[in-house]
Amino acid sequence: MRILHNAVIHTNQPGQLPASALVIDRGRVLAVGGAELLEQFGSRASREDMAGRVILPGLTDAHVHLQYYSLGLQKVDVETSTREECLRRVADRAQSLSPGTWILGHGWQQNDWGGEFGTAAELDGAAPNHPVYLTAKSLHAGWANTAALRLAGITANTLDPADGRILRDEAGNPTGVLLETAMELVQKALPPVSTNMVVDAIRAAQPVLWRMGLTGVHDFDRRDCFMALQILHQNGELGLRVTKTIPVELLPEAAAIGLRTGFGDDILRIGMVKVFMDGALGPRTAAMFQPYLNEPGNRGILNMDGEQLFEYARRAADGGLGMTVHAIGDLAVHEVLNAYQQLRDYETQKNLPHLRHRVEHVQVIHPQDVARLAAMNVIASMQPIHATSDMYAAEKYWGVDRARFSYAWRTQLQQGATLAFGSDAPVESPNPFLGLHAAVTRRRADGLPGPEGWFPQERLTLQEALAGFTIGAAFAAGMEDRLGQLAPGYYADLIVLGQDPFKMDGDQLHTLKPLATMLAGDWVYQA
């Protein structure tokens, strides 16, 4: 038993003022209060004087690609303000690798470079003796050089795969940029990543996430990641609470062996079945009702309609599995909501539980669909930092009228929807304080677009934003009775800060760095 005292403890319990002492026993909170707890429990517990520091519940990233993020820490960081800097970093990596070795990178965003995609020839110039493959910040586009295209067998005669596109020049030759499922052509040619490599990468990434204040994640990667997580858990090395999605292509296998949402324990548990409905804003593949501005022939890529999605959802529901669907464009969101309406009716007719289905991203929604998530008790799983990253692209490609209902957190909250917040790492940094800053200010760290922020009517209070990374994420995982708050019976998952975020200017939230992180009563990180 231990007592943390002389602290400012924001418990996240509705209506409760900050406490100053916390009693922890066997990994859970036993009592929350003031100095009286020292008298009541002091003879049986070790005391830790927090010297007036601030304690918050541990934070959960409700949408992360843990394998991609962890392996990405080893890749070239090509999230640069210019294409020239990106190419310089590739060239630098080439100097340290033997010829023929793959150079992998992540983070480029052509909208930061004037909107034009790069070419294979440019990468050839930076690394003439290496195959190069760089994934876009959105993870919905890839950029390959000539050597990589050759190894992948991509030529002028290669057909576009279903739901994907190979960008080509006027002569029909591949330019090096691959959209959506076309990325898989190169990915199949990459050196294989073993399960042990993923285990090592996640093990190395955990301290990075602890230093950011994360004690839990909802993971959206696939089988190899799940295998690695199981190995880490079995070895007692998994130091995050992980809710693990199942890719829809494995739904038949999951149903056949009887996996259900919630199976597992409070460290590693099964979440929902993950489906991709459309693409992303960056490569302009998000599915829209109306064309992208100045692209009359482009309404994005819709992978399926609501009827097909319902067929997947029905099969999942029969086996006790919930659904979580990637939907960014307003048409994609609309089709998902149509499928969920059918699913709710099906659950009722078959006397099945109404599971906590989710829509991932909800980056732009048609005004007529605004109230539908709350009406069907569907969780809005959103990423606040996307708003400040994408705001200029949203106005450029969707226009101001449509952008008004993009990243519309307050609109969803007012309708009564549950918000679960994350980062979509490695699309964005998993640092939750960047997300809190974006949610509260709708401004970038440099202050843009101005004092009021982008569509300021969608800003949240700090308490509302914090709930997205705590209570909302816990609810989405079916763990709201033991996570997201510091209350008796809840896990002692918490972080320690040197400043009180509730007493500081919202513009400074992105600068906060935890001094310590605790999981189930044990310090996993201390500065």
Buried (B, 14 or more C-beta within 10 A) or exposed (E): EBBBBBBBBBBBBEEBEBBBBBBBBEBBBBBBBEEEBBEBBBEEBEEBEBEEBBBBBBBBBBBBBBBBBBBBEEBBBBBBEEBEEBBBBBBEBBEEEEEEBBBBBBBBBBBBBEEEBBBBEBBBEBBBEBBBBBBBBBBBBBBBBBBBBBBBEBEEEBEBBEBBBBBBEEEEBBBBBBBBBBBBBBEEBBEEEEBEBBBBBBBEBBEBBBBBBBBBBBBBBBBBBBBBBBBBBEEEEBBBBBBBBBBBEBBEEBBEEEBBBBBBEBBBBBBBBBBBBBBBBBBBBBBBBBBBBEEEEBBBBBBBBBEBBBEBBBBBBEBBBBBBBBBBBBBBBBBBBBBBBBBBEBBEEEEBEEBBBBBBBBBBBBEEBBBBBBEBBBBBBBBBBBBBBBBBBBBBBBBEEBBBBBBBBBBBBEBEBBBBBBBBBBBBBBBBBBBBBBBBBBBBBEEEBEEEBBBEEBBBBBEBBBBBBBBBBBBBBBBBEBBBBBBEEBBBBBBBBEBBBBEBEBBBBBEBEBBBBBBBBEEBBEE
